[in-house]
Amino acid sequence: MTDGAALASPDAPASGDAGVPAVVSGPARIGVGWLVAGGVAVVAAVIAGVAVGPATLPPGAVALELLDRLPLVEVTSGLTERQGDIVWELRLPRVVLALLVGALLAVAGGAYQGVFRNPLADPYLLGVAAGAGLGATVAVLLRRSIPEQTPVELPIFAFAGAIGAVILTYALGAAGHRYRSAATLILAGVAVANFLTAVQTYLMQRNTDTLQQVYSWVLGQLAVSGWHEVKLLLPYAVLTCVIVL
């Protein structure tokens, strides 16, 4: 086995050509410096996300306002009552929800990279994103005929679509009694993703009045989010991260 083949296969024996031992890569470890840098970037993003908007707030005052809510910390931010409401009721929920969504996307991407042992793997690989988009589109279309539908049903439809896409990909990858290899699953996932995307596009073109709602959801739909959405997502985020990690 060549050194290149050993590098491509983490389970390969540690032996190379000409007596040169093959290098088998292990799990990557993040240094303390990168962790600190990441934490600083998150804090800076939170302050910027809360401070910037139609009504610009001083970043320093925003930081003090956030610190004031921490246990055993008492500081005066200098913000007015109205500005405080903008921070806590309008902007901070959207920022926290964006952090949760970003964390879940990172965990999903890391899980795919670990399963397929490929740093280029992502949640689009098995048609998951396409299935979720199709499920969300169906939920938006049903919302027109069922006005009493609750916002909770849209993510349920999206989750069902994502699960259905994975099942379809696995079934297609094992069609003809072939061995379900990583390459076969990837090719099946590409085919399933293209098919589901085509179905979603057809539904959207047949119902053009839903285009804005669907695209808004696909792109995040954080503009109208509040603490209710944060409380709705938080249990799933914690449970998912614990199980995956």
C-alpha positions as a Markdown table, in Angstrom:
| # | Residue | x | y | z |
|---|---|---|---|---|
| 1 | Met | 0.0 | 0.0 | 0.0 |
| 2 | Thr | 1.3 | 3.4 | -0.9 |
| 3 | Asp | 1.6 | 6.3 | 1.5 |
| 4 | Gly | -1.2 | 8.2 | -0.4 |
| 5 | Ala | -3.5 | 5.2 | 0.0 |
| 6 | Ala | -2.8 | 5.0 | 3.7 |
| 7 | Leu | -3.6 | 8.7 | 4.1 |
| 8 | Ala | -6.9 | 8.2 | 2.2 |
| 9 | Ser | -7.9 | 5.4 | 4.5 |
| 10 | Pro | -7.7 | 6.0 | 8.2 |
| 11 | Asp | -8.0 | 2.2 | 8.9 |
| 12 | Ala | -5.1 | 1.3 | 6.7 |
| 13 | Pro | -2.1 | -0.6 | 8.3 |
| 14 | Ala | 0.8 | 1.6 | 9.3 |
| 15 | Ser | 3.2 | 0.4 | 6.6 |
| 16 | Gly | 4.5 | 2.1 | 3.5 |
| 17 | Asp | 6.7 | 1.5 | 0.5 |
| 18 | Ala | 10.5 | 1.2 | 0.9 |
| 19 | Gly | 10.2 | 0.7 | 4.6 |
| 20 | Val | 8.8 | 4.2 | 5.2 |
| 21 | Pro | 6.0 | 4.0 | 7.8 |
| 22 | Ala | 2.6 | 5.3 | 6.6 |
| 23 | Val | 1.1 | 8.3 | 8.3 |
| 24 | Val | -2.4 | 7.7 | 9.7 |
| 25 | Ser | -4.2 | 10.8 | 10.6 |
| 26 | Gly | -6.0 | 10.9 | 13.9 |
| 27 | Pro | -8.8 | 13.1 | 15.2 |
| 28 | Ala | -7.9 | 16.8 | 15.0 |
| 29 | Arg | -7.5 | 18.6 | 18.3 |
| 30 | Ile | -8.3 | 22.3 | 18.5 |
| 31 | Gly | -5.7 | 24.4 | 20.4 |
| 32 | Val | -6.5 | 26.7 | 23.2 |
| 33 | Gly | -5.7 | 29.7 | 21.1 |
| 34 | Trp | -8.3 | 28.8 | 18.5 |
| 35 | Leu | -10.9 | 28.2 | 21.1 |
| 36 | Val | -10.2 | 31.6 | 22.6 |
| 37 | Ala | -10.3 | 33.2 | 19.2 |
| 38 | Gly | -13.6 | 31.5 | 18.5 |
| 39 | Gly | -15.1 | 32.7 | 21.7 |
| 40 | Val | -13.9 | 36.3 | 21.1 |
| 41 | Ala | -15.4 | 36.1 | 17.6 |
| 42 | Val | -18.8 | 34.9 | 19.0 |
| 43 | Val | -18.9 | 37.7 | 21.6 |
| 44 | Ala | -18.0 | 40.3 | 18.9 |
| 45 | Ala | -20.7 | 38.9 | 16.6 |
| 46 | Val | -23.3 | 39.1 | 19.3 |
| 47 | Ile | -22.5 | 42.7 | 20.2 |
| 48 | Ala | -22.4 | 43.7 | 16.5 |
| 49 | Gly | -25.7 | 41.9 | 15.8 |
| 50 | Val | -27.4 | 43.7 | 18.7 |
| 51 | Ala | -25.9 | 47.1 | 18.2 |
| 52 | Val | -26.3 | 47.4 | 14.4 |
| 53 | Gly | -29.7 | 48.1 | 13.0 |
| 54 | Pro | -32.2 | 50.9 | 12.0 |
| 55 | Ala | -31.6 | 52.3 | 15.4 |
| 56 | Thr | -27.9 | 52.1 | 16.0 |
| 57 | Leu | -26.8 | 51.5 | 19.6 |
| 58 | Pro | -23.3 | 52.2 | 21.0 |
| 59 | Pro | -21.4 | 48.8 | 21.1 |
| 60 | Gly | -19.9 | 49.6 | 24.5 |
| 61 | Ala | -23.3 | 50.3 | 26.0 |
| 62 | Val | -24.7 | 47.1 | 24.5 |
| 63 | Ala | -21.8 | 45.1 | 26.0 |
| 64 | Leu | -22.5 | 46.7 | 29.4 |
| 65 | Glu | -26.3 | 46.0 | 29.1 |
| 66 | Leu | -25.6 | 42.3 | 28.4 |
| 67 | Leu | -23.1 | 42.2 | 31.3 |
| 68 | Asp | -25.7 | 43.7 | 33.6 |
| 69 | Arg | -27.9 | 40.7 | 33.3 |
| 70 | Leu | -25.2 | 38.3 | 34.4 |
| 71 | Pro | -25.4 | 36.9 | 38.0 |
| 72 | Leu | -23.5 | 39.0 | 40.6 |
| 73 | Val | -22.7 | 41.7 | 38.0 |
| 74 | Glu | -24.2 | 45.2 | 38.3 |
| 75 | Val | -23.2 | 47.9 | 35.8 |
| 76 | Thr | -24.9 | 50.8 | 34.3 |
| 77 | Ser | -25.1 | 50.7 | 30.5 |
| 78 | Gly | -26.6 | 54.2 | 30.0 |
| 79 | Leu | -29.2 | 52.9 | 27.5 |
| 80 | Thr | -32.7 | 54.3 | 27.8 |
| 81 | Glu | -35.7 | 52.0 | 28.6 |
| 82 | Arg | -36.7 | 52.0 | 24.9 |
| 83 | Gln | -33.2 | 51.1 | 23.8 |
| 84 | Gly | -33.2 | 48.3 | 26.4 |
| 85 | Asp | -36.4 | 46.9 | 24.9 |
| 86 | Ile | -34.8 | 47.0 | 21.5 |
| 87 | Val | -31.9 | 44.9 | 22.9 |
| 88 | Trp | -33.8 | 42.3 | 24.8 |
| 89 | Glu | -37.1 | 42.0 | 22.9 |
| 90 | Leu | -36.1 | 42.6 | 19.3 |
| 91 | Arg | -32.5 | 42.0 | 18.5 |
| 92 | Leu | -31.0 | 39.6 | 21.1 |
| 93 | Pro | -33.5 | 36.8 | 20.4 |
| 94 | Arg | -32.6 | 36.9 | 16.7 |
| 95 | Val | -28.9 | 36.8 | 17.5 |
| 96 | Val | -29.3 | 33.9 | 20.0 |
| 97 | Leu | -31.4 | 32.0 | 17.5 |
| 98 | Ala | -28.8 | 32.6 | 14.8 |
| 99 | Leu | -26.1 | 31.2 | 17.1 |
| 100 | Leu | -28.1 | 28.1 | 17.8 |
| 101 | Val | -28.8 | 27.5 | 14.1 |
| 102 | Gly | -25.1 | 28.0 | 13.3 |
| 103 | Ala | -24.0 | 25.6 | 16.0 |
| 104 | Leu | -26.4 | 22.9 | 14.7 |
| 105 | Leu | -25.1 | 23.4 | 11.1 |
| 106 | Ala | -21.5 | 23.1 | 12.4 |
| 107 | Val | -22.4 | 19.9 | 14.3 |
| 108 | Ala | -24.2 | 18.4 | 11.3 |
| 109 | Gly | -21.3 | 19.2 | 9.0 |
| 110 | Gly | -18.8 | 17.7 | 11.5 |
| 111 | Ala | -20.9 | 14.6 | 11.8 |
| 112 | Tyr | -21.0 | 14.1 | 8.0 |
| 113 | Gln | -17.3 | 14.7 | 7.8 |
| 114 | Gly | -16.7 | 12.1 | 10.5 |
| 115 | Val | -19.0 | 9.5 | 9.0 |
| 116 | Phe | -17.7 | 9.8 | 5.4 |
| 117 | Arg | -14.1 | 10.6 | 6.5 |
| 118 | Asn | -14.1 | 13.5 | 4.0 |
| 119 | Pro | -13.6 | 17.2 | 5.0 |
| 120 | Leu | -15.7 | 18.3 | 2.0 |
| 121 | Ala | -18.9 | 16.4 | 3.2 |
| 122 | Asp | -21.9 | 18.6 | 4.2 |
| 123 | Pro | -25.6 | 18.2 | 5.0 |
| 124 | Tyr | -26.4 | 18.5 | 1.3 |
| 125 | Leu | -24.6 | 15.2 | 0.6 |
| 126 | Leu | -27.5 | 12.8 | 1.1 |
| 127 | Gly | -30.3 | 15.1 | -0.1 |
| 128 | Val | -31.1 | 16.2 | 3.5 |
| 129 | Ala | -31.3 | 19.9 | 2.6 |
| 130 | Ala | -33.4 | 19.3 | -0.5 |
| 131 | Gly | -35.8 | 17.1 | 1.4 |
| 132 | Ala | -36.1 | 19.7 | 4.2 |
| 133 | Gly | -36.8 | 22.4 | 1.6 |
| 134 | Leu | -39.5 | 20.3 | -0.1 |
| 135 | Gly | -41.1 | 19.6 | 3.3 |
| 136 | Ala | -41.1 | 23.3 | 4.2 |
| 137 | Thr | -42.6 | 24.1 | 0.8 |
| 138 | Val | -45.5 | 21.6 | 1.3 |
| 139 | Ala | -46.1 | 23.1 | 4.8 |
| 140 | Val | -46.3 | 26.6 | 3.4 |
| 141 | Leu | -48.8 | 25.4 | 0.7 |
| 142 | Leu | -50.9 | 23.7 | 3.3 |
| 143 | Arg | -50.9 | 26.8 | 5.5 |
| 144 | Arg | -52.9 | 28.6 | 2.9 |
| 145 | Ser | -55.7 | 26.0 | 3.1 |
| 146 | Ile | -55.4 | 25.4 | 6.9 |
| 147 | Pro | -55.2 | 28.9 | 8.5 |
| 148 | Glu | -55.1 | 27.5 | 12.0 |
| 149 | Gln | -51.8 | 25.7 | 11.3 |
| 150 | Thr | -49.2 | 26.5 | 14.0 |
| 151 | Pro | -45.6 | 27.6 | 13.3 |
| 152 | Val | -44.4 | 24.4 | 14.9 |
| 153 | Glu | -45.7 | 22.3 | 12.0 |
| 154 | Leu | -43.4 | 23.8 | 9.4 |
| 155 | Pro | -40.2 | 22.5 | 11.0 |
| 156 | Ile | -41.9 | 19.2 | 11.5 |
| 157 | Phe | -42.7 | 19.0 | 7.8 |
| 158 | Ala | -39.1 | 20.0 | 7.0 |
| 159 | Phe | -37.7 | 17.3 | 9.4 |
| 160 | Ala | -40.0 | 14.7 | 7.8 |
| 161 | Gly | -38.8 | 15.7 | 4.4 |
| 162 | Ala | -35.1 | 15.4 | 5.5 |
| 163 | Ile | -35.6 | 12.0 | 7.0 |
| 164 | Gly | -37.5 | 10.8 | 3.9 |
| 165 | Ala | -34.6 | 12.0 | 1.7 |
| 166 | Val | -32.1 | 10.0 | 3.7 |
| 167 | Ile | -34.3 | 6.9 | 3.5 |
| 168 | Leu | -34.7 | 7.3 | -0.2 |
| 169 | Thr | -30.9 | 7.8 | -0.6 |
| 170 | Tyr | -30.1 | 4.6 | 1.3 |
| 171 | Ala | -32.7 | 2.7 | -0.6 |
| 172 | Leu | -31.4 | 3.9 | -4.0 |
| 173 | Gly | -27.8 | 3.2 | -2.9 |
| 174 | Ala | -28.7 | -0.4 | -2.1 |
| 175 | Ala | -30.8 | -1.0 | -5.2 |
| 176 | Gly | -29.8 | -4.0 | -7.2 |
| 177 | His | -28.3 | -5.7 | -4.2 |
| 178 | Arg | -25.1 | -3.6 | -4.5 |
| 179 | Tyr | -22.7 | -3.0 | -1.7 |
| 180 | Arg | -23.7 | 0.3 | 0.0 |
| 181 | Ser | -20.3 | 2.0 | -0.2 |
| 182 | Ala | -19.6 | 5.7 | 0.5 |
| 183 | Ala | -19.3 | 6.5 | -3.2 |
| 184 | Thr | -22.6 | 4.8 | -4.0 |
| 185 | Leu | -24.4 | 6.7 | -1.2 |
| 186 | Ile | -22.9 | 10.0 | -2.5 |
| 187 | Leu | -24.1 | 9.4 | -6.0 |
| 188 | Ala | -27.5 | 8.3 | -4.8 |
| 189 | Gly | -27.6 | 11.5 | -2.6 |
| 190 | Val | -26.9 | 13.7 | -5.6 |
| 191 | Ala | -29.6 | 12.0 | -7.6 |
| 192 | Val | -32.2 | 12.3 | -4.8 |
| 193 | Ala | -31.2 | 15.9 | -4.1 |
| 194 | Asn | -31.7 | 16.9 | -7.7 |
| 195 | Phe | -35.1 | 15.1 | -7.9 |
| 196 | Leu | -36.4 | 16.6 | -4.7 |
| 197 | Thr | -35.2 | 20.1 | -5.7 |
| 198 | Ala | -37.0 | 19.7 | -9.1 |
| 199 | Val | -40.2 | 18.8 | -7.2 |
| 200 | Gln | -39.9 | 21.8 | -4.9 |
| 201 | Thr | -39.2 | 24.1 | -7.9 |
| 202 | Tyr | -42.3 | 22.7 | -9.6 |
| 203 | Leu | -44.5 | 23.4 | -6.6 |
| 204 | Met | -43.1 | 26.9 | -6.1 |
| 205 | Gln | -43.7 | 27.8 | -9.8 |
| 206 | Arg | -47.3 | 26.5 | -9.6 |
| 207 | Asn | -47.8 | 28.6 | -6.5 |
| 208 | Thr | -45.8 | 31.8 | -7.1 |
| 209 | Asp | -47.5 | 33.6 | -4.2 |
| 210 | Thr | -45.5 | 31.3 | -1.8 |
| 211 | Leu | -42.1 | 32.1 | -3.2 |
| 212 | Gln | -41.3 | 34.8 | -0.7 |
| 213 | Gln | -42.4 | 32.6 | 2.3 |
| 214 | Val | -40.4 | 29.6 | 1.1 |
| 215 | Tyr | -37.2 | 31.6 | 0.3 |
| 216 | Ser | -37.5 | 33.4 | 3.6 |
| 217 | Trp | -37.6 | 30.1 | 5.5 |
| 218 | Val | -34.7 | 28.6 | 3.5 |
| 219 | Leu | -32.5 | 31.7 | 4.1 |
| 220 | Gly | -33.2 | 31.6 | 7.8 |
| 221 | Gln | -36.2 | 33.7 | 8.5 |
| 222 | Leu | -34.7 | 35.3 | 11.6 |
| 223 | Ala | -36.2 | 38.8 | 11.0 |
| 224 | Val | -39.4 | 38.0 | 12.9 |
| 225 | Ser | -38.0 | 35.6 | 15.4 |
| 226 | Gly | -38.4 | 36.1 | 19.2 |
| 227 | Trp | -37.7 | 34.3 | 22.4 |
| 228 | His | -40.5 | 31.8 | 21.6 |
| 229 | Glu | -38.5 | 30.5 | 18.7 |
| 230 | Val | -35.4 | 30.3 | 20.8 |
| 231 | Lys | -37.2 | 28.3 | 23.5 |
| 232 | Leu | -38.6 | 26.0 | 20.7 |
| 233 | Leu | -35.2 | 25.2 | 19.3 |
| 234 | Leu | -33.1 | 25.1 | 22.4 |
| 235 | Pro | -34.1 | 21.6 | 23.7 |
| 236 | Tyr | -33.5 | 20.1 | 20.2 |
| 237 | Ala | -30.2 | 21.9 | 19.9 |
| 238 | Val | -28.9 | 20.7 | 23.3 |
| 239 | Leu | -30.2 | 17.1 | 22.8 |
| 240 | Thr | -28.7 | 16.9 | 19.3 |
| 241 | Cys | -25.3 | 18.2 | 20.3 |
| 242 | Val | -25.1 | 15.9 | 23.3 |
| 243 | Ile | -26.0 | 12.8 | 21.2 |
| 244 | Val | -23.8 | 13.6 | 18.2 |
| 245 | Leu | -20.8 | 14.6 | 20.3 |
